[in-house]
Amino acid sequence: MATRRSKRTRPDYARLATEAPHPKSAELESLPAEELVALLVGEERRAQQAAWAARKEIARAAERVAAALRAGGRLFYVGAGTSGRLGALDAAELPPTFGSSREQVIAVVAGGPRALQRSIEGAEDRPQQAAQRLGRLGLDSGDVVCAIAASGVTPFARAALEFARTRGAATLFVTCAPDVAPDAADIVIAAPVGPEVLAGSTRLKGGSATKMILNALSTTTMVALGKVYRGRMVDVVATNDKLRDRARRIVCELCRVDERSARSLLKRAGGKVKLAIAMHALGLPAAETAERLAAAGDDLHRLFEGANERRRAGATGATRKRRRR
C-alpha cells in the first residue's frame, strides 16, 4: 500500500504565486457586474504578455516535438484539472484540423477520462498514477512528455517528468509559476501571469496563458510537419458540411479552379485536399501523385521544389542537346 506523503514534502501552497490574492479583488463580490467583467477581461492581457515573453521557449519546444513526431515518436500532454483538460482539448483538435494520427498526440489527465467532464481534484495528488499510465502506454526514448501545471508543483505532472527521464524521453514543462527551476525539464515554458482576480483560480489567466502556449506549440509543430500550405490546413479531415465546404474552398483558392473542378479533384483524391492540390499541379493521377508526395515527406513545398528542379534539369538537358546539334 502506498504511504501518505509527509507534510514536510508538500509544497508550501500559501507561498505560491498562483495562490496570491489580487490587489484589486479585496472587494470583488461587491463590484457591479460590469466592473467585475472589465477587471476579469482586462487582466487577460497579462496572459497574452506572459505567453509572448515565452515565445522562444515555445519555438524550441515545437522544434523538439516536430523532430520526435517526424521520427515516429509521440507527444504526451500530462496534467490535472484545468491544465489536464486543456492538454486533452489540444490533443483532440489536432486530428481533424491537421489529419494527424490520434496516436501521435495523447493526453494523460489525472483522474482519467471522467475528469474531462467532472472535477476529480484529488487525482492530482496521486503521482504514481502518472508513471503507471505512461508506462502502460509504452513511453520510450523517442517520445516527448509535456507536463502542464499552472502552479508548477502539481504532483501528477511533476511525476510524469521524473518518469520520462527514466525512459530517456524528452521533457517539456508548461507552467505559470515564476520560479520553476530551469532543470525541471529539458525546456521549461514559464508564463507567470501574476495573481488571479479570484485568488487561486488558475482557470482564469493561467488557463488562458496555457491555452495560448499549447495552441502555438502544436500549430508550429504541425506547420513544421508539412500540414499547412500557404496558410491553409491542407490536411483537414472533412467530416461535416462546414469542413467539406472549407476543403472545396481551399482547392479552389490554391488551384485557381472553379467549384465544379474542385469537387472533381477532391473526388479523384478521395477527399484529401493536399493530394488534390498536388494532382492538379503535377497533372498526374492520384496513385502516382501520392507516391511522389510520400517521397517528399508529405510536404507540398518539398514536392513542388523537387518538381521544379526536375523541370529545370530537363530544360538544361534539352538546351545542351540543341547546342550539340
HELIX and SHEET records of a PDB file:
HELIX    1   1 LYS A    7  THR A    9  5                                   3    
HELIX    2   2 TYR A   13  ARG A   15  5                                   3    
HELIX    3   3 ALA A   17  GLU A   19  5                                   3    
HELIX    4   4 LEU A   28  SER A   30  5                                   3    
HELIX    5   5 ALA A   33  ALA A   53  1                                  21    
HELIX    6   6 ARG A   55  ARG A   70  1                                  16    
HELIX    7   7 GLY A   81  PHE A   98  1                                  18    
HELIX    8   8 PRO A  113  LEU A  116  5                                   4    
HELIX    9   9 GLU A  121  ASP A  125  5                                   5    
HELIX   10  10 PRO A  127  ARG A  136  1                                  10    
HELIX   11  11 PRO A  155  ARG A  167  1                                  13    
HELIX   12  12 PRO A  182  ALA A  184  5                                   3    
HELIX   13  13 LYS A  205  ALA A  224  1                                  20    
HELIX   14  14 ASP A  241  CYS A  255  1                                  15    
HELIX   15  15 GLU A  259  ARG A  268  1                                  10    
HELIX   16  16 VAL A  273  LEU A  282  1                                  10    
HELIX   17  17 ALA A  286  ALA A  295  1                                  10    
HELIX   18  18 LEU A  300  ARG A  324  1                                  25    
SHEET    1   A 5 VAL A 105  VAL A 109  0                                        
SHEET    2   A 5 LEU A  75  GLY A  79  1                                        
SHEET    3   A 5 VAL A 144  ILE A 148  1                                        
SHEET    4   A 5 ALA A 170  THR A 175  1                                        
SHEET    5   A 5 ILE A 187  ALA A 190  1                                        
END                                                                             
